[in-house]
Amino acid sequence: MTQKTTTFLMFQNGEAEEAMTFYISLFEDSKVIDLTRIPAGEPGPEGKIRHATFTLAGQEYMCIDSDPVHSFTFTPSMSIYVTCDTEEEIDRLYAALAEGGGALMPLGDYGFSKRFGWVNDRFGVSWQLNYLG
């Protein structure tokens, strides 16, 4: 078996499916590969995601709904980095991801990039968006 790494997102408050569906709507070549729900009678909220695998722009991710509430959540020190092909793409993604979230670095020229932005989305996941031009 070939070793492989995959980003794994743990959502609290039952937001995994909503987040996954939102992310898939933003990127081409994205889809749900596998989804398992918590069945009735088992620990956790019935119908929430026990485990899901999905792709964003062909890159594989995993997510779950965590039943126990943890004292930690997502942090900007770990972010999803996206290289955009056009200024229109970076503008669209930044606007969609920032809605209900918050800007860490507004879109702009920071010297290392013609157009760069860093945002936390409404689920708390951090995204760095870059357009080199």
N, C-alpha and C positions, 0 to 999 in steps of 0.2 A: 504494500500500500504506500502511495506517495503521501508524504507529509503535506499538510495544507493549513493555512490560517484563515479564519473567518471572523468578521466583526459580529459580536453577539450583543444585542440590546435588551436589557431587562427593564420593562415598564411596570410601574406601579399604578394603581387606580384603574386597572383594566383598559389601558390606552393602547396596547400593542397593535390590535387590528386597525384601529383608526389611524395610528401613525404609519403603519406599513402601507395601508391603502393610499394615504396622502403621499408618501414618498414615491410609490409606484406611479402615481399620476403625474409626477414632475419630470421623470426621466424616461427617455426612449429605451427600448430593449430591457424592460423591467417587467417582472411577473412574480406571482406566488408559485413556488415550486412544490411546497408541501405545507400542510396546516393541520395540526391536531388540536382539538378542543378538549377542555376538561369535561368529562361526562358527569351526569348526575350521580350522586352518592360517593364521589371521590373528593379528596381534599381540594379546596379552592372553589372559586365561583363558577358554577356550571355555565358552559358555553364560552368561557374566556379561553385565550390561547395558551395551551400547555407548551406548544413548541411550533414555530413556523420558520420556514426557510424561504427566502425570496431574493430576487436580484434587482439591482439598480444599475442601469447602464451596463448590464452584463456581469457586474460584480456581485458575488453572493454574500448575503447577510442572514443572520438568524435573530429571532426575537421570542420573548415570552411575556406573559402577564405574571408578575410575582404576587402570590397571595399574601405572604407575610409582608408587612410594611417594614422597610429597612431604614436605618438612620442615614443612608447615603442615597444619592441619585447620580444623574449624569453631571459631568463637570467639563468646562471648556478645555481642560488640559488634555482631553482626548476628543478629537473632532474628526468629522468626515470631510476630507479635502476633495474638492471638485475643480477640475480644470475645464473651463468653459470655452467653446469654440468661437462664440460671438459676444459682442456687447449686449445684444438683445437677450441672449441666453442668461448671462450673469444678472442682468436687471430683472428678468422674470423670476429666476430662482431666488434671488435675494428678497424680492418683494413677497413671494409666496412663503418662504421660510421664516421671514421676520414677522409676518402677520400673527399676532397673538404671542409672539416671543419677544426678543430684544436684541438690539444691535450691540455687538462687542467692538467692532470696527466698521463704521459706515463705509459704503462703497467709495473708493477713491484711489488716487495715485500715491502709493507709499514709497516710491523709489525702487523697490524690489519688483514691482509689478505695475503695469499701466493701469489696471483696474482690479482692485481686491476688496473683499468684504468678509467679515466674520460675524456670524449671527447664531444665537440660540433660538431654536424653533419653539413652538408652543408646548412641545412635549419635553423640553429641556435638553434635547440633543444639539450639539454644537457643530456648525458647518463653516468651513473656510471655502470661499469661492474665489477663483482666480481666473483672470483673462489677461493673457500676455500680449495680445494684439498682433 
